[in-house]
Structure formats: C-alpha cells, structure tokens
C-alpha cells in the first residue's frame, strides 16, 4: 500500500502559505528528495519560496498555476506532491494526482465537505492508490505515551473520554483573521481541528466514531460580540489602520519578515488580507463548540473547544474499567500584550510559544495510589510531532535513525482522514439541526 511507501523523490509543493515551509525544509534536508516544482496562483508567494530554496542551497524551481497542475505532474516527472493549500481546494489536487499514480501527502484536514471526501475515496478505490494525511499530533511523544498506556490496558477497557481544548486569544483568534473564518474555505474549527483532536481520539481508542451530536456558537468574536464585550475596534484589517494600534487582537504583518513576505507583499496579486479584524462583520464559523460522540467500541466522548481562552492547552480524561488516565498539557500558561507572537504572528512557526507550561500523565487505578508516567514535553513544532513525522514520512536526516516512536500506528491514510473528518462534518450538521447524526448515513466508500 502506498501509504507505507516513503514520500519523497521528485516532490511538487501545492500552496505556499506559512505551513509549506516545514515541508520544504524537511525535503531539502534529505538528499534523496528534492523540490522540483511549485503550484501556486500568487507569484509573490511563489517567489518567496524560490528564495527560500536558494537560502537552503537548493535550485529554484518552475512555478505553475493551478490550471497547469496536470501539465506540471507530467513535465516535471513529479513522484510525490505535498498539498498545503486552502483546505477546501485539497481535492482538486489529490484526485488528479492519484489518477496519475503520483504519491499524495496532504495537510489535515484531508478536505472540508462530504462530497469532496467521497470524491477522494472513490478515486482511491478506482486507482488502488492511497493518500497520506499528516496527522502530526500522533507523533507527539506525550500523545505516544498516552497511546502506549491505554494499549497496555493500564486502566482496563475504556468506557468514556472527556476532552477539553483551549485555544488562546492569539492562536485561537488567528482563525478569525484569515481565510478560515469562512466555512466555505475551512469547514469551520470542527473540520479544521478534526485533524488534531478527533483523529487523536480515534487513534487513542483504536476505534471509529458512530454517532455525533453537537452545539456550537460564535460567542466571543464577530462584530456583535465585540461590541457586547467591549473588545470591538472599527477597522476592516490591521495594516494601515490607526484604530488597530491599541488592539491586542490585531496582527502586525510588518513586524514579522515571513508574514510580510508571503502576505503583506503578496496582497497586490490576489487581494487576500491575512490581518482581518476578528470583531468585524461576516465571520461564518463558531468559536465555542460542545460535542457528544459514541464510538464503535462502546466508548463515549464529551468534547469542548474554546477559541478565546487566556491560556492554551488541553485536558483529556479517560475513564476505564480498572481506573482513570488524566492528561494535561499546558502549551502557554498565559499571554501578555507584549508577547512577540501578537505582533509577529509566528503562531505555527518553529519557535516555542511564550510562557510555556508542562505536561502530566496521571494513571489512577482502582484501589491504588495514582502514578505519574514520566514525559518530556517539547514546546516547538506541535510538541515535537512535526520533526518526528518528517522523519517517518520522508526518511531520517543523514546520519540519524528514524525517530518512529509508535510508527506502526502513526502513518495515516485516507480512511483515517475520512473518519476524523466525519466527526467534524456531523458536528456542523448537528449545529444546524439540533439532532444526533450517524457516520453510516454519510455513505463514505470503504468505511
């Protein structure tokens, strides 16, 4: 199966936002792989990535427009593609690449709606090819430690899970500044975060979701809430707006070299504004979401996501037939207006978050004292998951061994992508209907 084959060789990068940089660096660091083409409609952003290639000691590469994608695959003899464009456009590249026999690696979520998901799964069945989905949180060593403890039966059969995730007023707010603020682009935070949170639970439980019910609302961001809570400022986007100068939620594109290069300098090409006002009208996604999920193995999950918390991190509690496992991860204990991430916006960069906290895993078996599983928390690149994922998917760096952890359970394919996505899609549907919805009713091929 192609998802077990190492991605690499002659690689084309699809989309040149900030996330693409991790993959470009990872490919160039490995002599058996090379970037041979870029597919990107914005010439300024593409030029920035060609400059990055030169900086990394690699040659510049041809740039193709989206409508030239198939021509690029053939002309550049592309062996693998890395899809990092807007989530709603993933299928436009995944499907023709599969049909051409090209290996596909895509950022999560795999796609954003049920029709596009079916199209990808149908193509997989027709071609026999597979999609690798970059669920980098599976590679985080803290999450691996939880996986091992549960698989070893430390708390017996898992009966229920409670999962609380807090995004702070920098990271959480960022989804309301950019293209993610419209569900037509991102599917909302339920779909976008399905690639972290819901896949993690599927993986931890070694099961798949069956039924979902949810409630969600825009409680904090948006124009009405901004006025109600006293945070509103009257501007459309921060760049050039005097009203944004004292706004702690404003993003200063000029203060960060990367953001300036790939967004501020690129605006003249497509009119995209990366620094929109989070309290402006027209935001179409939720910032406060609660879910109930039932899994095939009988376990249930209650889940809550808050995108406006003063600190960032998550708590997960597993209740089992022999005890309880509790995970707490504090990625950032608090934020200050002077934190560089607020002006620089390196939210998904390689630098650690400010005011980092700790991670703890506590196992409390029935009739016994609690024990703590030792963990080492890394504060960069999704808890160290990005580095380990690159090692598994693209091969180790020269002179290193593959840092696999539980690699046999890590590499995710289109089925994993669809099962994670299903929870987010059904949550969105439940927001509208107020009813329970079932994964089987999605009629996804191969599930």
ABEGO torsion letter per residue (X at the ends): XAAABBBEEBBBBBEABAAAAAAAAAAAABAABBBABBBBABAAAAAAAAAAAAAAGBBBBBBBBAAAAAAAAAAAGBABBBBABBAAAAAAAAAAAAAAGBBBBBBOBABABAAAAAAAAAAAAAAGBBBBBBBAAAABAAAAAAAAAAAAGAAEBBABBBBBBBBBAAAAAAAAABAAABAAAAGEAAAAAAAAAAAAAAAAAGBBBABBBBBBBBAABEAAAAAAAGABBBBABABGBAAAAABAABBBAAABAAAAAAAAAAAAAAGBBAABBAABBGBABBABBBBBBBBAAGBBBBBBBBAABABBEBBBBBBBAAEBBBBBBBABABBBAABAAAAAGBAABABBBBGBBBBBBBBBBBGBBBBBBBBBBBABGGGGAAAAAAAAAAEBBBGBBBBAEBAAAABBBAAAAAAAAAAAAAAAAAAAAGBBBBAAAAGBBGX
